[in-house]
Amino acid sequence: MSRPRSAAPAAARAALWGNLCVVLSGGPALAAEIEVLHYWISPSERAALDTIREAFERRGGQWIDEPAARSIDLRRRLVERAADGLPVPAFQWMGGEVEELRRLDAAVPVPGAAAWIDKLPESVRAQIMSDQQPYMAPVGIHIENKLWLSARLLAENGLPVPRSWDEVVAIGTTLAAKGVAPVVTGGEIWQQSLIVRAVLAESQSDEPNRTDAQTHWRRYVTSASFRRAVHHLAALKPLVRPPSRGDGWVDALVDVGEGRAAMTFMGDWAKGEYARHGMKVDKDVLCAVPPGNEKVMTLVVDGFAFSAADDRETLEAQRLLADTLMDPEVQLAFALDKGSAPTRKDVPPNRLDSCSVADRAKLEDPRVRKDQIRIDARRGVGALRVWDLLIRLLVDPALSEEEVLARIDRLAAEAE
């Protein structure tokens, strides 16, 4: 049974034929038309993306929007279009994954990068470069390890921003006794993983444990700091609740902003949703660093990559979009709607909130680690099972701290 062709390639062929007819008839010059594939579909993400689209169109470009539901759907569509011989000219991508694009010949170096590459922090350049060339135009930086707190609940109860996991548990227990949800999180694994990574960050704060976690997981899981992290996760478990309405990450954020819950762990993209709901950082919600994360930034670099093209119109459109993405004013407007930080160091900070200003300072601080907190899955199935057990410890009421540690010890022994 043959696979039906998607509507997008048909639309692209129709557009190309129409443009060819205009040229042959001596009509007006072609606009810089480009298809843009992305998965920014939440209201705040859409608003941020529109700042790029509008700036691109003001410069004479024509934006053909191709939204995907999830990153996995975007990747599937990229493969389908490449198989059809009609690669998507521009597509959303994440920093740290450009080596895969270059190796598969799925993208080309970003046009015009010489004009802005030295304006980026080293931590960003490291995530977009392959073979000494940038394969992605980075438009924003997100910081995953953030703790959001209800300003009203803390003030009304005379509670401080927690500086240790014991304080998180103590504050949560105090508010739970008053009928307040201590910690809220949505039901998807990636949201629960943010809590696990925040807790593990403290256990990887010293260099030996950091190295072991990423290269020798069996040694890492026997360390006292890892076992202390497991204890913290077990202590958090009775405090973690689903949102009062719905089951998504936005629902959890709104619960905190409206004072129905005390805390949630979510990346700085939360600011975009808070702005959309009319809530302000430092007034309605407080932006804090999770305990033990003061010298760690788990970065996500957002941007767009470009596929190979051989026609002048597409090449010009790709160059125009890349220039738009890297314009300082566009990056600032995007950051304000998205809740991210601009990637360019020369974007003026005076319009950024206190959370973003603090993050920019940490980005320039060489003492702050800028990577993902993880147990290296490349070291075998055992490491993956350890991660799964940590997630389950947080959400499964029947799973105890002692049982998790016993299972992890067995996995380490079996992997020898």
C-alpha positions as CSV (number, residue, x, y, z in Angstrom):
1,M,0.0,0.0,0.0
2,S,1.6,3.3,-1.1
3,R,1.8,6.1,1.5
4,P,-0.3,9.2,0.5
5,R,1.8,12.3,-0.1
6,S,1.4,15.0,2.5
7,A,-0.5,18.2,1.7
8,A,2.6,20.3,2.5
9,P,4.8,19.1,-0.5
10,A,1.8,19.5,-2.8
11,A,1.3,23.1,-1.6
12,A,5.0,23.8,-2.1
13,R,4.9,22.5,-5.7
14,A,1.9,24.6,-6.4
15,A,3.6,27.7,-5.0
16,L,6.7,27.1,-7.0
17,W,4.7,26.6,-10.2
18,G,2.8,29.8,-9.5
19,N,6.0,31.7,-8.9
20,L,7.5,30.3,-12.1
21,C,4.6,31.5,-14.1
22,V,5.0,35.0,-12.7
23,V,8.6,35.1,-13.7
24,L,7.9,33.8,-17.2
25,S,5.2,36.4,-17.7
26,G,7.5,39.3,-16.7
27,G,5.6,39.9,-13.4
28,P,6.9,41.3,-10.1
29,A,10.0,39.9,-8.5
30,L,9.6,36.9,-6.2
31,A,9.1,37.5,-2.5
32,A,11.5,35.7,-0.1
33,E,9.2,32.8,0.6
34,I,10.0,30.0,3.0
35,E,8.4,27.2,4.8
36,V,9.1,27.1,8.5
37,L,8.5,23.8,10.4
38,H,8.2,24.1,14.2
39,Y,6.4,22.8,17.3
40,W,5.8,26.0,19.2
41,I,2.1,25.8,19.4
42,S,1.1,26.8,23.0
43,P,-0.3,30.3,23.2
44,S,2.9,31.9,24.7
45,E,5.1,30.0,22.2
46,R,2.9,31.1,19.3
47,A,3.0,34.7,20.4
48,A,6.8,34.6,20.6
49,L,7.1,32.9,17.2
50,D,4.8,35.6,15.7
51,T,7.4,38.2,16.7
52,I,9.9,36.5,14.4
53,R,7.3,36.0,11.6
54,E,6.2,39.6,11.7
55,A,9.8,40.9,11.6
56,F,10.6,38.5,8.7
57,E,7.6,39.8,6.8
58,R,8.4,43.4,7.4
59,R,11.7,42.7,5.7
60,G,9.9,41.4,2.6
61,G,9.7,37.8,3.5
62,Q,6.7,35.5,3.0
63,W,6.3,33.0,5.9
64,I,4.6,29.6,5.2
65,D,3.7,28.2,8.6
66,E,4.1,24.4,9.2
67,P,3.3,23.6,12.8
68,A,3.9,20.1,14.3
69,A,2.3,18.8,17.5
70,R,5.6,17.7,19.1
71,S,9.3,17.5,18.5
72,I,9.0,13.8,17.4
73,D,6.3,14.8,14.9
74,L,8.6,17.5,13.5
75,R,11.4,14.9,13.1
76,R,9.1,12.5,11.3
77,R,8.0,15.2,8.9
78,L,11.6,16.2,8.2
79,V,12.3,12.6,7.2
80,E,9.1,12.4,5.0
81,R,9.9,15.6,3.2
82,A,13.5,14.6,2.6
83,A,12.3,11.2,1.2
84,D,9.9,13.1,-1.1
85,G,12.8,15.2,-2.4
86,L,11.3,18.4,-1.0
87,P,13.3,19.1,2.2
88,V,11.9,21.7,4.6
89,P,13.9,24.9,4.0
90,A,13.8,26.0,7.7
91,F,13.0,24.0,10.8
92,Q,13.1,24.4,14.6
93,W,16.0,22.6,16.3
94,M,17.7,22.4,19.7
95,G,21.3,23.2,20.6
96,G,23.5,20.2,21.4
97,E,22.0,18.2,18.5
98,V,23.6,19.8,15.5
99,E,26.2,17.1,15.1
100,E,23.4,14.7,14.1
101,L,22.2,17.2,11.4
102,R,25.6,17.6,9.9
103,R,26.4,13.9,10.0
104,L,23.1,13.1,8.1
105,D,23.5,16.0,5.7
106,A,20.2,17.2,6.9
107,A,21.3,20.8,7.3
108,V,23.9,23.3,6.0
109,P,25.9,26.0,7.9
110,V,23.8,29.0,8.7
111,P,24.2,31.7,6.1
112,G,25.7,35.0,7.2
113,A,26.9,33.7,10.6
114,A,30.1,35.7,10.5
115,A,28.1,38.8,11.4
116,W,27.0,37.5,14.8
117,I,28.9,34.4,15.8
118,D,31.3,36.4,18.1
119,K,28.3,38.0,19.8
120,L,27.3,34.7,21.4
121,P,28.5,33.3,24.8
122,E,30.8,30.3,24.5
123,S,28.2,28.1,26.1
124,V,25.9,28.8,23.2
125,R,28.5,28.5,20.5
126,A,29.4,25.1,21.9
127,Q,25.8,23.9,21.3
128,I,25.4,25.1,17.7
129,M,28.8,24.3,16.2
130,S,29.9,21.3,14.3
131,D,33.1,21.0,12.3
132,Q,33.8,24.6,13.3
133,Q,30.7,25.9,11.7
134,P,27.3,26.9,13.1
135,Y,24.5,24.6,12.0
136,M,21.7,26.5,13.8
137,A,20.7,30.1,14.3
138,P,20.1,30.3,18.0
139,V,17.2,32.7,18.9
140,G,16.8,32.1,22.6
141,I,18.2,30.4,25.7
142,H,16.1,28.6,28.2
143,I,17.2,27.5,31.7
144,E,15.5,24.3,32.8
145,N,16.4,24.3,36.5
146,K,14.0,26.9,38.0
147,L,11.8,26.8,41.0
148,W,8.6,29.0,41.0
149,L,6.9,30.0,44.2
150,S,3.7,31.8,45.1
151,A,4.7,35.2,46.4
152,R,1.4,35.6,48.3
153,L,1.5,32.3,50.1
154,L,5.1,32.8,51.2
155,A,4.4,36.3,52.4
156,E,1.1,35.4,54.2
157,N,2.8,32.6,56.1
158,G,6.1,34.3,56.8
159,L,8.0,31.7,54.8
160,P,11.4,32.2,53.1
161,V,12.5,31.1,49.7
162,P,14.0,27.6,50.4
163,R,17.8,27.3,50.3
164,S,18.0,23.6,51.0
165,W,15.9,20.5,50.2
166,D,15.1,20.1,53.9
167,E,13.6,23.7,53.7
168,V,11.6,22.7,50.7
169,V,10.1,19.8,52.6
170,A,9.5,21.9,55.7
171,I,7.7,24.7,53.8
172,G,5.7,22.2,51.9
173,T,4.7,20.3,55.0
174,T,3.7,23.5,56.7
175,L,1.4,24.6,53.8
176,A,0.0,21.1,53.3
177,A,-1.3,21.2,56.9
178,K,-3.2,24.4,55.9
179,G,-4.8,22.7,52.9
180,V,-2.4,24.2,50.3
181,A,-0.9,22.0,47.6
182,P,2.9,22.1,48.4
183,V,4.4,21.1,45.0
184,V,2.4,20.7,41.8
185,T,3.5,19.1,38.5
186,G,1.8,17.9,35.4
187,G,1.5,14.2,34.5
188,E,4.1,13.9,31.8
189,I,7.5,12.3,32.5
190,W,9.5,15.3,31.2
191,Q,7.9,17.5,33.9
192,Q,8.7,15.0,36.6
193,S,12.2,14.7,35.2
194,L,12.8,18.4,35.9
195,I,12.3,17.7,39.6
196,V,14.7,14.7,39.5
197,R,17.4,16.6,37.7
198,A,17.1,19.5,40.1
199,V,17.6,17.2,43.1
200,L,20.5,15.3,41.4
201,A,22.3,18.6,40.6
202,E,23.3,18.9,44.2
203,S,24.7,15.4,44.2
204,Q,26.8,16.2,41.1
205,S,28.1,19.5,42.4
206,D,31.6,18.3,43.0
207,E,33.8,17.3,40.0
208,P,34.4,13.6,40.9
209,N,30.6,12.9,41.2
210,R,29.9,14.9,38.1
211,T,32.4,12.9,36.1
212,D,31.2,9.6,37.5
213,A,27.5,10.4,36.8
214,Q,28.4,11.0,33.1
215,T,31.0,8.2,32.6
216,H,30.9,5.7,35.5
217,W,27.3,5.5,36.7
218,R,27.9,2.4,38.8
219,R,30.4,4.3,40.9
220,Y,28.2,7.4,41.1
221,V,25.1,5.5,42.5
222,T,27.2,4.2,45.4
223,S,28.2,7.7,46.5
224,A,26.9,9.2,49.7
225,S,25.7,12.3,47.8
226,F,23.6,10.2,45.3
227,R,22.0,8.3,48.2
228,R,21.2,11.6,49.9
229,A,19.5,12.8,46.6
230,V,17.4,9.6,46.7
231,H,16.4,10.5,50.2
232,H,15.3,14.0,49.1
233,L,13.2,12.6,46.3
234,A,11.5,10.2,48.8
235,A,10.8,13.1,51.1
236,L,9.3,15.2,48.3
237,K,7.0,12.4,47.1
238,P,4.1,13.0,49.6
239,L,4.2,16.7,48.8
240,V,3.9,16.4,45.0
241,R,0.3,16.9,43.7
242,P,-1.3,17.2,40.3
243,P,-2.7,20.6,39.3
244,S,-6.2,21.5,40.6
245,R,-7.5,21.8,37.1
246,G,-6.1,19.8,34.2
247,D,-2.9,17.8,34.0
248,G,-0.5,20.0,32.1
249,W,2.5,22.1,32.9
250,V,0.6,25.4,32.3
251,D,-2.1,24.2,34.8
252,A,0.6,23.7,37.4
253,L,2.0,27.2,36.8
254,V,-1.4,28.8,37.1
255,D,-2.0,27.1,40.4
256,V,1.1,28.7,41.8
257,G,0.4,32.1,40.3
258,E,-3.1,32.1,41.7
259,G,-2.0,30.9,45.1
260,R,-3.6,27.5,45.1
261,A,-0.2,25.8,45.3
262,A,3.2,26.8,46.8
263,M,5.8,25.6,44.3
264,T,6.4,24.1,40.9
265,F,9.6,23.1,39.1
266,M,9.6,24.4,35.5
267,G,12.0,26.0,33.1
268,D,12.1,29.8,32.5
269,W,9.6,29.4,29.7
270,A,7.1,29.6,32.5
271,K,7.5,33.4,32.3
272,G,5.8,33.4,28.9
273,E,2.7,31.7,30.3
274,Y,2.7,33.9,33.4
275,A,2.7,37.0,31.2
276,R,-0.1,35.6,29.1
277,H,-2.2,35.1,32.3
278,G,-1.4,38.6,33.5
279,M,0.9,37.5,36.3
280,K,4.2,39.2,37.0
281,V,7.6,37.8,38.2
282,D,8.6,39.3,41.6
283,K,4.9,40.3,42.3
284,D,2.7,37.2,41.8
285,V,5.4,34.6,41.5
286,L,9.0,34.3,42.6
287,C,11.7,32.9,40.4
288,A,14.3,31.0,42.3
289,V,17.1,28.5,41.8
290,P,16.4,25.0,43.2
291,P,18.6,24.1,46.2
292,G,22.1,22.9,45.2
293,N,21.7,24.4,41.7
294,E,23.5,27.7,42.3
295,K,26.5,26.7,40.2
296,V,24.6,24.7,37.6
297,M,22.6,25.9,34.6
298,T,20.8,23.2,32.5
299,L,20.6,25.0,29.2
300,V,18.2,24.6,26.3
301,V,19.2,26.6,23.2
302,D,16.3,27.2,20.8
303,G,16.8,28.1,17.2
304,F,16.4,27.1,13.5
305,A,18.4,25.1,11.1
306,F,18.4,25.2,7.3
307,S,18.3,22.4,4.7
308,A,20.4,22.4,1.5
309,A,18.9,24.4,-1.3
310,D,20.1,25.2,-4.9
311,D,17.6,27.8,-6.1
312,R,18.3,31.5,-5.6
313,E,14.9,32.3,-4.1
314,T,15.2,29.7,-1.3
315,L,18.7,30.7,-0.5
316,E,17.8,34.3,-0.3
317,A,14.8,33.5,2.0
318,Q,17.0,31.4,4.3
319,R,19.6,34.2,4.6
320,L,16.8,36.7,5.3
321,L,15.3,34.5,8.0
322,A,18.7,33.9,9.6
323,D,19.4,37.6,9.7
324,T,15.9,38.2,11.2
325,L,16.5,35.5,13.9
326,M,19.8,37.0,14.9
327,D,18.7,40.6,15.0
328,P,19.1,42.0,18.6
329,E,15.7,43.7,18.6
330,V,13.9,40.5,17.4
331,Q,15.7,38.4,20.0
332,L,14.6,40.8,22.7
333,A,11.0,40.8,21.6
334,F,11.0,37.0,21.3
335,A,12.5,36.7,24.8
336,L,9.9,38.9,26.4
337,D,7.1,36.7,25.0
338,K,8.8,33.3,25.3
339,G,10.2,33.8,28.8
340,S,13.7,33.0,27.5
341,A,17.0,35.0,27.4
342,P,18.4,36.3,24.2
343,T,21.4,34.5,22.8
344,R,23.3,37.6,21.8
345,K,25.4,39.2,24.5
346,D,24.8,42.7,23.1
347,V,21.0,42.7,23.7
348,P,20.4,45.5,26.3
349,P,19.2,44.0,29.6
350,N,17.1,47.0,30.8
351,R,13.8,45.5,29.6
352,L,14.5,42.0,30.9
353,D,13.0,40.8,34.2
354,S,15.2,40.1,37.3
355,C,15.2,36.4,36.5
356,S,16.6,36.8,33.0
357,V,19.2,39.4,34.2
358,A,20.5,37.0,36.8
359,D,20.6,34.2,34.2
360,R,22.7,36.3,31.8
361,A,25.2,37.0,34.5
362,K,25.5,33.3,35.3
363,L,25.9,32.5,31.6
364,E,29.1,34.7,31.6
365,D,30.4,33.2,34.9
366,P,33.0,30.5,34.1
367,R,32.5,28.9,37.6
368,V,28.9,27.9,36.6
369,R,28.5,24.6,34.9
370,K,26.3,24.7,31.8
371,D,25.2,21.3,30.8
372,Q,22.5,18.7,31.5
373,I,22.2,16.8,34.8
374,R,22.1,13.2,33.8
375,I,23.2,9.6,34.4
376,D,24.8,8.8,31.1
377,A,22.5,6.4,29.2
378,R,25.3,5.5,26.9
379,R,26.8,3.4,29.6
380,G,24.2,0.6,29.3
381,V,20.6,-0.4,30.1
382,G,21.4,-0.3,33.8
383,A,21.8,3.5,33.7
384,L,18.4,3.9,32.0
385,R,16.8,1.7,34.6
386,V,18.3,3.8,37.4
387,W,16.7,6.9,35.8
388,D,13.4,5.2,35.5
389,L,13.5,4.2,39.2
390,L,14.2,7.7,40.3
391,I,11.1,9.0,38.4
392,R,9.0,6.2,39.8
393,L,10.2,6.9,43.3
394,L,8.8,10.4,42.9
395,V,5.3,9.4,41.7
396,D,4.7,5.8,42.9
397,P,3.3,5.8,46.4
398,A,4.0,2.1,46.8
399,L,7.8,2.4,46.0
400,S,10.0,3.1,49.0
401,E,13.4,4.8,49.3
402,E,14.9,1.5,50.6
403,E,13.5,-0.6,47.7
404,V,14.8,1.9,45.1
405,L,18.3,1.8,46.6
406,A,18.2,-2.0,46.8
407,R,17.2,-2.2,43.1
408,I,19.8,0.2,42.1
409,D,22.5,-1.7,44.0
410,R,21.5,-4.9,42.1
411,L,21.6,-3.1,38.8
412,A,25.1,-1.9,39.6
413,A,26.3,-5.3,40.6
414,E,24.8,-7.0,37.5
415,A,26.5,-4.5,35.3
416,E,30.0,-5.4,36.5
